[in-house]
């Protein structure tokens, strides 16, 4: 039992040894502490220094984009938030096809009920690692001691709320199946001393904690008087807190709260124009609320998100198995919508339409056509019908900043929430769609006069289009209790035969990932899953 406890303390409940070691090394290099040897410096003393505390928040940022070598796909390490977005939210969803023929034993939901699976463990390990480090900041920083500490404290609270929301979406039921939140949520560990047995809290308790963290964060952001610098989009701020609040409320079906905070989140972040839309989604623009920083110097190379998603990367991963849009989703998009240009319409060119291996692979004519339209494609890239050109890296392999929140999502949250209010605000929802789609130039011919379920379906459709590839598909289908249906080319889609499946809401353990075995083996307050 001692061995297991030590392992789990590292995996899940550490207060951040790596972070504290980094801080200690930083103190030596910068000579901030000269009154005691570093091995005698307590965390409480470290966090009395604004520079250290700010550096610790930067550590949280780093944890969201770093390699996790114990979790791999195709022998390549997971990378923090990028892996969550692509592998768990998109590959598992209804809208992205990846022509890798061995992925779908995992991403058809086969691992959801396997507590010993590394895929089950990854999100638990990753998010609790961020949470434990955020707890260290929250526990040791005194927000009343300075304006800067108020801001730092608020940032740590926002990180913790974001991570708990992600955990709930994976490991808990849909809100509509939770009996108003009485179902089990996740383990709430809120301080650095919480390392022993701890039961699962109810979903309602977990959401209340998320709301409480965000309420405190917003208060301290505002009281600090500090605004994020223009070139620091990767630094979490009050608008990111509003956006997290909006997304949490949407997931909880708390419609008025979702609409309120979505409007606050997008204030000051106007929608990108048509030119910006085709800029590769790798350059921070006015619409991005919060993002992950990346550069050629800090790229994770083949472990990066771009190595599987950016069409111009030289990575063997994306050159061999590019991301493609669901053909049926693409075909439903009006010809007047500029977003059709983000994907390869095969036109009259030939491509493979059967089986598993090379399903969708283009012939020489389609390859020549694509290379002519996109000259920055790597010469070794295989060309597939309906492949994506939405994402573009800024170096040859894998450097690609990517957004976590942008205003478009907030428009869509507000529109959806408005439809569920009593009475519904359908006119306001239609206006939000028009601003998002027509007025922004995404589709200058767009109009909408729909109401009732038809209007909700319209919002759902354009959410799938607007946020494609950004980490929403599986989450959205789960919370709405929608069925994922994937078809082969023969049936009108473009999935290989082992991916062309129907996943009903009650399938795959009701879309809940079970608590990893390493948690309940250490934590005796949780029953074996």
Wavefront OBJ file of the C-alpha trace (Angstrom):
o trace
v 0.000 0.000 0.000
v 2.888 2.373 0.715
v 4.184 2.006 -2.836
v 0.767 2.800 -4.289
v 0.378 5.832 -2.049
v 3.719 7.224 -3.137
v 2.813 6.678 -6.777
v -0.534 8.396 -6.491
v 0.864 11.330 -4.588
v 3.089 11.899 -7.586
v 0.352 11.245 -10.096
v -2.482 13.174 -8.616
v -2.066 14.888 -5.282
v 1.383 16.437 -5.317
v 1.495 20.116 -4.407
v 3.851 20.589 -7.296
v 7.361 19.349 -6.622
v 8.373 20.164 -10.184
v 6.997 23.663 -9.820
v 8.674 24.245 -6.475
v 11.979 22.922 -7.759
v 11.671 25.255 -10.710
v 11.019 28.118 -8.329
v 14.041 27.225 -6.239
v 16.256 27.075 -9.295
v 14.810 30.363 -10.416
v 15.674 31.885 -7.042
v 19.284 30.804 -7.378
v 19.591 32.204 -10.895
v 17.876 35.468 -10.095
v 19.220 35.870 -6.568
v 15.832 36.748 -5.139
v 16.585 34.897 -1.920
v 19.891 35.493 -0.193
v 19.051 35.030 3.457
v 18.795 31.234 3.639
v 19.903 28.160 1.659
v 17.309 27.045 -0.882
v 16.751 23.768 0.934
v 15.431 25.772 3.892
v 13.033 27.970 1.948
v 9.420 27.075 2.693
v 6.643 27.377 0.114
v 4.946 29.932 2.369
v 8.039 32.149 2.177
v 8.429 31.662 -1.550
v 4.881 32.774 -2.234
v 5.359 35.995 -0.298
v 7.357 37.248 -3.279
v 5.240 38.531 -6.177
v 7.816 37.435 -8.737
v 7.778 33.866 -7.467
v 4.007 33.719 -7.347
v 3.725 35.083 -10.887
v 6.294 32.532 -11.998
v 4.179 29.795 -10.411
v 1.164 30.884 -12.490
v 3.388 30.645 -15.556
v 4.093 27.100 -14.415
v 0.387 26.284 -14.694
v 0.473 27.608 -18.222
v 3.443 25.356 -18.987
v 1.664 22.271 -17.659
v -1.023 22.795 -20.289
v 1.555 22.451 -23.073
v 4.222 19.938 -22.179
v 4.896 16.285 -22.935
v 3.423 13.530 -20.771
v 5.654 10.564 -21.686
v 3.644 7.982 -19.735
v 0.708 8.542 -22.106
v 1.280 7.962 -25.808
v -0.509 7.399 -29.081
v 1.486 5.894 -31.943
v 4.499 6.082 -29.625
v 4.223 9.882 -29.395
v 3.728 11.551 -26.012
v 0.534 13.376 -25.152
v 0.943 17.122 -24.829
v -1.457 18.551 -22.262
v -4.462 20.467 -23.543
v -3.749 19.786 -27.207
v -4.204 16.050 -26.719
v -7.478 16.615 -24.888
v -8.814 18.782 -27.680
v -7.836 16.531 -30.563
v -7.792 12.951 -29.330
v -10.590 13.042 -26.799
v -12.914 15.768 -28.069
v -12.508 15.530 -31.857
v -11.413 11.996 -32.753
v -14.144 10.638 -30.461
v -16.735 12.998 -31.864
v -18.911 13.120 -34.960
v -17.214 15.680 -37.156
v -13.537 14.815 -37.683
v -12.219 11.849 -39.602
v -8.599 10.753 -39.239
v -7.549 7.984 -41.662
v -5.514 6.092 -39.051
v -6.914 2.593 -39.100
v -6.005 1.570 -35.545
v -7.444 4.561 -33.674
v -11.028 3.530 -33.501
v -10.857 0.691 -31.030
v -10.068 3.557 -28.652
v -12.108 6.412 -30.030
v -15.332 4.517 -30.608
v -15.567 4.538 -26.813
v -13.992 1.141 -26.152
v -11.788 2.459 -23.324
v -14.420 4.368 -21.341
v -15.089 1.525 -18.915
v -11.499 0.270 -18.533
v -10.054 1.729 -15.306
v -6.552 0.413 -16.028
v -6.315 2.014 -19.470
v -3.713 4.721 -19.950
v -6.297 6.607 -22.000
v -8.649 6.582 -19.009
v -5.881 7.742 -16.694
v -4.492 10.576 -18.795
v -7.105 13.302 -18.216
v -7.242 12.482 -14.495
v -3.464 12.705 -14.185
v -3.126 15.834 -16.291
v -5.914 17.964 -14.807
v -5.194 17.042 -11.192
v -1.563 17.922 -11.781
v -2.628 21.433 -12.796
v -5.122 21.585 -9.912
v -2.547 20.563 -7.304
v -0.186 23.289 -8.465
v -3.011 25.834 -8.551
v -3.878 24.798 -4.986
v -0.349 25.636 -3.881
v -0.775 29.180 -5.196
v -4.265 29.547 -3.717
v -3.152 28.220 -0.331
v 0.034 30.247 0.035
v -0.734 33.553 -1.680
v -2.402 36.270 0.393
v -4.607 38.174 -2.056
v -5.106 41.012 0.399
v -1.419 41.881 0.545
v -1.137 43.641 -2.828
v -2.925 44.346 -6.092
v -0.562 41.981 -7.887
v -1.333 39.165 -5.462
v -5.054 39.722 -6.035
v -4.482 39.161 -9.743
v -2.281 36.091 -9.207
v -4.798 34.577 -6.811
v -7.586 35.150 -9.318
v -5.583 33.463 -12.062
v -4.991 30.345 -9.954
v -8.690 30.123 -9.076
v -9.599 30.352 -12.762
v -7.204 27.549 -13.673
v -8.676 25.338 -10.971
v -12.246 26.008 -12.089
v -11.359 25.268 -15.711
v -9.736 21.948 -14.803
v -12.611 20.781 -12.619
v -15.045 21.568 -15.420
v -13.003 19.439 -17.815
v -12.885 16.558 -15.341
v -16.651 16.659 -14.860
v -17.251 16.486 -18.591
v -15.172 13.324 -18.843
v -15.817 11.390 -15.646
v -19.391 12.316 -14.729
v -22.839 11.869 -16.297
v -24.551 14.433 -18.457
v -26.308 17.028 -16.363
v -29.665 15.874 -17.748
v -28.920 12.379 -16.370
v -27.567 13.560 -12.999
v -30.855 13.888 -11.059
v -30.241 17.626 -10.656
v -26.632 17.099 -9.721
v -27.010 14.359 -7.129
v -24.936 11.918 -9.211
v -21.256 11.450 -8.445
v -18.908 14.111 -9.722
v -15.167 14.005 -9.082
v -12.811 14.273 -6.122
v -12.614 17.853 -4.857
v -9.157 18.486 -3.461
v -8.925 22.163 -2.602
v -5.749 22.531 -0.567
v -2.210 21.227 -0.420
v -2.863 19.055 2.633
v -5.664 17.106 0.957
v -3.661 14.024 -0.010
v -5.461 11.210 1.805
v -8.764 9.465 1.358
v -11.368 11.721 -0.212
v -14.771 10.694 -1.598
v -16.355 11.763 -4.829
v -18.396 14.924 -4.403
v -21.768 15.237 -6.058
v -21.929 16.958 -9.404
v -23.898 19.802 -7.833
v -21.195 20.317 -5.189
v -18.530 20.300 -7.891
v -20.343 22.887 -9.988
v -20.947 25.019 -6.917
v -17.207 24.935 -6.263
v -16.491 25.956 -9.855
v -18.942 28.846 -9.550
v -17.452 29.853 -6.199
v -13.907 29.817 -7.572
v -14.955 31.935 -10.534
v -16.945 34.389 -8.405
v -13.903 34.915 -6.203
v -11.625 35.160 -9.206
v -13.768 37.801 -10.896
v -13.898 39.825 -7.690
v -10.125 39.760 -7.311
v -9.450 40.470 -10.984
v -11.600 43.549 -10.727
v -10.136 44.644 -7.397
v -6.574 44.265 -8.696
v -6.972 46.966 -11.314
v -4.555 44.998 -13.515
v -5.240 44.354 -17.182
v -3.462 41.800 -19.341
v -0.964 43.210 -21.836
v -1.856 43.086 -25.512
v 0.829 40.493 -26.315
v -0.121 38.201 -23.411
v -3.159 36.393 -24.752
v -1.743 33.200 -23.241
v -2.085 34.713 -19.762
v -5.396 33.857 -18.155
v -7.554 36.901 -17.277
v -11.013 38.026 -16.217
v -12.532 37.387 -19.656
v -11.220 33.829 -19.503
v -12.988 33.528 -16.146
v -16.226 34.808 -17.710
v -15.794 32.330 -20.582
v -15.167 29.418 -18.210
v -18.283 30.450 -16.285
v -20.335 30.517 -19.498
v -19.102 27.091 -20.603
v -19.666 25.581 -17.152
v -23.195 26.994 -17.006
v -23.963 25.680 -20.491
v -22.800 22.201 -19.475
v -24.927 22.445 -16.321
v -27.937 23.710 -18.311
v -27.989 26.874 -16.217
v -29.196 28.917 -19.142
v -29.512 32.431 -17.744
v -26.042 32.219 -16.197
v -24.591 30.893 -19.446
v -26.071 33.745 -21.489
v -24.961 36.369 -18.978
v -21.336 35.333 -18.784
v -21.004 34.594 -22.492
v -21.927 38.206 -23.218
v -19.408 39.448 -20.649
v -16.674 37.152 -21.983
v -16.861 38.381 -25.571
v -16.990 42.088 -24.695
v -13.909 43.694 -26.188
v -13.130 40.686 -28.392
v -14.757 41.381 -31.779
v -15.189 38.567 -34.275
v -12.369 37.914 -36.694
v -12.917 39.003 -40.293
v -12.707 36.816 -43.391
v -8.987 37.425 -43.917
v -8.187 36.514 -40.317
v -10.328 33.404 -40.652
v -7.964 32.030 -43.282
v -4.813 32.907 -41.382
v -4.266 29.379 -40.065
v -5.782 29.675 -36.575
v -2.244 29.959 -35.240
v -1.895 33.706 -34.895
v -3.528 35.477 -31.986
v -6.162 37.878 -33.251
v -8.774 40.165 -31.758
v -11.291 37.339 -31.265
v -9.096 35.123 -29.098
v -9.915 35.382 -25.392
v -7.322 32.955 -24.019
v -4.818 30.730 -25.782
v -1.836 28.421 -25.486
v 1.477 30.051 -26.323
v 3.843 28.407 -28.772
v 6.914 29.354 -30.765
v 9.594 27.674 -32.822
v 11.882 27.733 -29.770
v 9.266 26.183 -27.458
v 7.618 23.759 -29.860
v 7.034 20.190 -28.731
v 7.878 18.955 -32.216
v 6.233 15.654 -33.093
v 4.436 15.637 -29.736
v 2.659 18.899 -30.502
v -0.958 19.428 -31.500
v 0.210 20.812 -34.836
v 2.039 17.585 -35.668
v -1.373 15.930 -35.995
v -3.503 18.888 -37.101
v -1.565 21.552 -39.055
v -1.762 20.856 -42.787
v 1.654 22.401 -43.533
v 3.590 20.513 -40.850
v 6.411 18.225 -41.947
v 5.496 15.730 -39.226
v 4.985 12.209 -40.519
v 1.823 12.045 -38.411
v -0.165 14.711 -40.237
v 1.531 14.097 -43.584
v 0.306 10.493 -43.452
v -2.945 10.864 -41.502
v -4.390 14.364 -41.964
v -7.523 15.562 -40.204
v -10.615 15.602 -42.434
v -14.094 17.001 -41.951
v -17.118 14.714 -41.932
v -18.278 14.793 -45.550
v -21.957 15.051 -44.584
v -21.270 18.097 -42.434
v -19.298 19.706 -45.249
v -22.007 19.001 -47.820
v -24.614 20.641 -45.591
v -22.696 23.935 -45.521
v -24.080 26.506 -47.993
v -21.996 27.273 -51.077
v -21.932 30.928 -50.033
v -20.134 30.153 -46.735
v -16.418 30.932 -46.857
v -15.691 28.146 -44.363
v -16.059 25.611 -47.165
v -12.661 26.887 -48.262
v -11.055 25.448 -45.130
v -11.479 21.924 -46.505
v -10.534 20.096 -49.689
v -13.508 19.612 -51.976
v -12.451 16.679 -54.192
v -14.583 17.990 -57.056
v -14.416 15.567 -59.998
v -11.056 14.113 -59.008
v -10.768 10.459 -58.081
v -9.984 9.115 -54.614
v -10.285 5.829 -52.758
v -13.766 5.245 -51.327
v -13.661 1.823 -49.743
v -12.357 -0.322 -46.950
v -10.096 0.705 -44.105
v -6.583 1.413 -45.365
v -6.218 4.625 -47.389
v -9.932 5.362 -47.210
v -10.340 8.774 -48.842
v -6.804 8.909 -50.246
v -6.639 10.993 -53.403
v -5.186 9.980 -56.706
v -2.382 11.818 -58.477
v -4.702 14.412 -60.035
v -6.287 15.363 -56.697
v -2.817 15.501 -55.146
v -1.566 17.862 -57.852
v -4.655 20.010 -57.498
v -4.263 20.324 -53.715
v -0.558 21.123 -53.967
v -1.369 23.854 -56.467
v -3.991 25.427 -54.223
v -1.868 25.013 -51.074
v 1.781 25.344 -52.129
v 2.972 25.249 -48.512
v 1.883 21.612 -48.197
v 4.804 19.365 -47.391
v 5.894 17.445 -50.475
v 5.478 14.161 -48.587
v 1.890 14.930 -47.520
v -0.763 12.459 -48.565
v -3.876 14.137 -49.904
v -7.283 13.019 -48.715
v -10.722 14.117 -49.845
v -12.206 16.640 -47.396
v -8.919 17.132 -45.546
v -8.590 20.219 -43.392
v -6.638 23.360 -44.204
v -7.978 25.252 -41.208
v -4.880 24.941 -39.019
v -1.391 26.008 -39.984
v 1.799 25.768 -37.936
v 4.321 28.591 -37.764
v 7.398 26.400 -38.188
v 8.117 23.267 -40.195
v 7.038 20.709 -37.615
v 4.833 21.687 -34.736
v 4.834 25.242 -33.377
v 1.238 26.446 -33.342
v -0.404 28.696 -30.763
v -4.034 27.655 -30.360
v -7.036 29.217 -28.701
v -8.887 27.892 -25.664
v -11.712 30.434 -25.839
v -12.793 32.828 -28.559
v -15.779 35.070 -29.036
v -17.504 32.835 -31.580
v -18.077 30.201 -28.911
v -19.578 32.842 -26.648
v -22.014 33.970 -29.372
v -23.111 30.363 -29.795
v -23.446 29.751 -26.046
v -25.534 32.883 -25.646
v -27.731 31.968 -28.611
v -28.327 28.422 -27.368
v -28.996 29.587 -23.823
v -31.469 32.214 -25.030
v -33.525 29.495 -26.707
v -33.864 27.628 -23.408
v -34.951 30.582 -21.287
v -38.523 30.916 -20.071
v -39.850 32.598 -22.105
v -37.265 31.955 -24.831
v -35.449 34.872 -26.414
v -35.542 33.594 -29.960
v -35.236 36.962 -31.667
v -32.071 37.632 -29.710
v -30.745 34.172 -30.625
v -31.398 34.774 -34.332
v -29.671 38.150 -34.129
v -26.609 36.567 -32.539
v -26.439 34.042 -35.381
v -26.700 36.805 -37.953
v -23.895 38.766 -36.300
v -21.712 35.678 -36.110
v -22.333 34.350 -39.617
v -23.541 37.161 -41.911
v -22.127 40.338 -40.427
v -18.673 38.842 -39.850
v -18.420 37.811 -43.500
v -18.464 34.073 -42.871
v -21.559 33.835 -45.091
v -22.740 37.215 -46.435
v -25.984 35.614 -47.684
v -26.987 34.081 -44.359
v -30.493 34.636 -43.052
v -32.468 32.942 -40.295
v -36.187 32.999 -39.503
v -36.345 29.689 -37.642
v -37.893 29.116 -34.247
v -38.372 26.352 -31.704
v -36.442 23.131 -32.259
v -35.482 24.227 -35.772
v -33.656 27.227 -34.310
v -31.857 25.042 -31.770
v -30.836 22.699 -34.602
v -29.543 25.697 -36.535
v -27.378 26.764 -33.592
v -26.164 23.207 -33.162
v -25.197 22.951 -36.835
v -23.279 26.218 -36.907
v -21.552 25.360 -33.647
v -20.250 22.203 -35.338
v -19.040 24.272 -38.291
v -17.612 27.267 -36.456
v -15.749 25.319 -33.772
v -14.665 22.382 -35.937
v -11.341 20.914 -34.850
v -11.111 23.099 -31.740
v -12.110 20.479 -29.177
v -15.916 20.502 -28.874
v -17.557 17.704 -30.857
v -17.622 14.865 -28.291
v -18.420 17.217 -25.403
v -21.363 18.753 -27.281
v -22.828 15.444 -28.398
v -22.510 14.101 -24.868
v -24.162 17.009 -23.041
v -27.037 17.163 -25.523
v -27.533 13.410 -25.391
v -27.201 13.239 -29.170
v -26.268 10.118 -31.104
v -23.003 10.047 -33.036
v -23.550 8.630 -36.520
v -20.618 8.090 -38.868
v -21.079 6.786 -42.415
v -18.814 5.276 -45.045
v -18.501 6.791 -48.515
v -21.013 4.226 -49.723
v -23.578 5.613 -47.269
v -22.827 9.274 -47.910
v -20.024 9.897 -45.441
v -16.262 9.447 -45.590
v -15.311 7.238 -42.627
v -13.451 3.955 -42.911
v -15.540 0.902 -42.139
v -14.258 0.383 -38.583
v -15.037 4.015 -37.727
v -18.418 4.170 -39.442
v -20.420 3.333 -36.354
v -23.423 4.610 -34.451
v -22.784 5.510 -30.805
v -25.995 5.970 -28.852
v -26.147 8.017 -25.631
v -26.463 4.856 -23.556
v -23.492 3.162 -25.250
v -19.856 3.255 -24.135
v -20.636 3.453 -20.412
v -23.051 6.325 -21.083
v -20.031 8.233 -22.404
v -18.489 8.397 -18.941
v -14.834 7.603 -18.451
v -14.495 5.559 -15.264
v -12.291 6.712 -12.392
v -8.784 5.321 -13.030
v -7.719 2.307 -10.991
v -4.670 4.138 -9.670
v -6.988 6.573 -7.915
v -9.264 4.109 -6.144
v -6.330 1.827 -5.287
v -4.847 4.725 -3.331
v -7.999 6.543 -2.276
v -10.014 4.186 -0.074
v -12.965 6.580 -0.029
v -13.757 5.639 -3.614
v -15.222 2.294 -4.582
v -13.672 0.176 -7.299
v -15.162 1.160 -10.644
l 1 2 3 4 5 6 7 8 9 10 11 12 13 14 15 16 17 18 19 20 21 22 23 24 25 26 27 28 29 30 31 32 33 34 35 36 37 38 39 40 41 42 43 44 45 46 47 48 49 50 51 52 53 54 55 56 57 58 59 60 61 62 63 64 65 66 67 68 69 70 71 72 73 74 75 76 77 78 79 80 81 82 83 84 85 86 87 88 89 90 91 92 93 94 95 96 97 98 99 100 101 102 103 104 105 106 107 108 109 110 111 112 113 114 115 116 117 118 119 120 121 122 123 124 125 126 127 128 129 130 131 132 133 134 135 136 137 138 139 140 141 142 143 144 145 146 147 148 149 150 151 152 153 154 155 156 157 158 159 160 161 162 163 164 165 166 167 168 169 170 171 172 173 174 175 176 177 178 179 180 181 182 183 184 185 186 187 188 189 190 191 192 193 194 195 196 197 198 199 200 201 202 203 204 205 206 207 208 209 210 211 212 213 214 215 216 217 218 219 220 221 222 223 224 225 226 227 228 229 230 231 232 233 234 235 236 237 238 239 240 241 242 243 244 245 246 247 248 249 250 251 252 253 254 255 256 257 258 259 260 261 262 263 264 265 266 267 268 269 270 271 272 273 274 275 276 277 278 279 280 281 282 283 284 285 286 287 288 289 290 291 292 293 294 295 296 297 298 299 300 301 302 303 304 305 306 307 308 309 310 311 312 313 314 315 316 317 318 319 320 321 322 323 324 325 326 327 328 329 330 331 332 333 334 335 336 337 338 339 340 341 342 343 344 345 346 347 348 349 350 351 352 353 354 355 356 357 358 359 360 361 362 363 364 365 366 367 368 369 370 371 372 373 374 375 376 377 378 379 380 381 382 383 384 385 386 387 388 389 390 391 392 393 394 395 396 397 398 399 400 401 402 403 404 405 406 407 408 409 410 411 412 413 414 415 416 417 418 419 420 421 422 423 424 425 426 427 428 429 430 431 432 433 434 435 436 437 438 439 440 441 442 443 444 445 446 447 448 449 450 451 452 453 454 455 456 457 458 459 460 461 462 463 464 465 466 467 468 469 470 471 472 473 474 475 476 477 478 479 480 481 482 483 484 485 486 487 488 489 490 491 492 493 494 495 496 497 498 499 500 501 502 503 504 505 506 507 508 509 510 511 512 513 514 515 516 517 518 519 520 521 522 523 524 525 526 527 528 529
